[in-house]
Amino acid sequence: MSFRKRNVAISGPPGRVSGSVLGSSLDDVENVSRLDRSVHDAGAATIPGVRPSPLDGRLTTSTGTQSLDNLLAGHAGLALGCSILLEENGTTDYAGTLLRYYAAEGVAQQHHVHVVGVGEKWGRELPGLVNSSNHTEKIERHHKMEDKEKMKIAWRYERLGEFGGGSPNLRAPPSVGGSTSSFSAETRQPGEPAIFCHAFDLTKRLTLSSSAAIDFIPVLPVQGSTSPFPPIFQAISQRLASSNPDSIHRLVIPTLLSPAFYPPSASNPESILQFLHSIRALLRQYSTRLTTVISLPLTLYPRSTGLVCWMELLSDGVIELVPFPYTIDTGPSLTTSGAATAEEEKPQGMVKVHRLPIFHERGGGGPGGAAVGDDLAFTVSRRRFVIKPFSLPPVEGDTEAQKGGLDMGKPTKVDIDF
């Protein structure tokens, strides 16, 4: 019996391809794909605030909120050419906070930001950048606290990342200088690494320089049942057509269909759905330059109505914010996450992910490090908007019975002696 080298065909018809030839062809295809991706990544590196997805290499940009970036199907950001519809129940404005982060990130990255409906006062309320030195000290202090409270577990589980980090093999490569900085793309030195997601402070205000490309598109008054959206769409399309082909645009639409900014005719299905159809067409036309984030008050337009159902179908991603009632704050046991510590802040509400912008056959689609279907909660503090898993704490009370159960199960000397 003789031994032969593997992957070498012994014999076969003339048209058959040997294993070695097949392997070489696959290597060539893989090398070509790697070359294309390297060229694609090099082009993305020249655009501030844009980087390729770790899943499939499509260009993504940050929403200004790191935990929301990690929630978007493993792409570590919002893919260009996609839209997100933020729905919120109640009279709070947490969705407006996410939109301000999104707009402030665009200003910091020198992107073109188009704000629809609200005036310049909304733009003057954008959060300011966090001081890099103070923020670094706070992060180091937080890491030290986590190290003290870290539970010792098996070495195989220590490789699993926390929520928001995504899968270990799908995690985006971190930048050398960290993920936060107080410098924008304009003030960054040539030798400094590019910042993908900045850190913002809600107590500060972002200073808009004369070179900031942010404009506010008003809602013009109309008469009767005339739609107010055609002038808005025309203004957006003209700005996109007249801009630099390499520029990145962000379309921000806060509190869509709110009676405070829109006339009654705006809520007609033939008006709002046609506008969303047009925005969707713009996103597909400028698939490497435009992203859109819209907020919708569910108190005025519930999800059970057919209008909102069609609006969700015309959006690439749908995320619902469900704030806790103010009466729950009196009971700390209901608003404390099961994984929270005494130093962590209590969540302000729940997050429901109804749809994510882009799924991928390589495993994208899970909300960060949490499993699909897990309960998520959001916490708004002075300097960040965090989305993390939520679980109710164990039931407190009846401690005597718990102690009694432990005492009954404890072995005694009589049980040990034979």
ABEGO torsion letter per residue (X at the ends): XBBBBBGBBABEBAABBBAAAAAAAAAAAAAAAAAAAAAAAAAAAABBGBBBBAAAGBBBBBAGBAAAAAABGGAGEBBBGBBBBBBBBEABAAAAAAAAAAAAAAAAAGBBBBBBGBBAAAAAABBBBBBAAAAAAAAAAAAAAAAAABBBBBAAAAABBBBGAEBAAABBBBBAAEABBABBAAABBAABBBBABBBBBAABBBBBBAABBBBBBBBBBBBEABBAAAAAAAAAAAAAAABBAABBBBBBBBGBGBAAABBAAAABAAAAAAAAAAAAAAAAABAAABBBBBBBBAAABBAABAAAAAAAAABABBBBBBBBBAAAAABAAAABBAABBAABBBBAEBBBBABBABBBAAGBGBBEABBBGBBBBBBBBAABBBBBBBBBBBBBEGAAAAAAAAAAABBBAAAABX
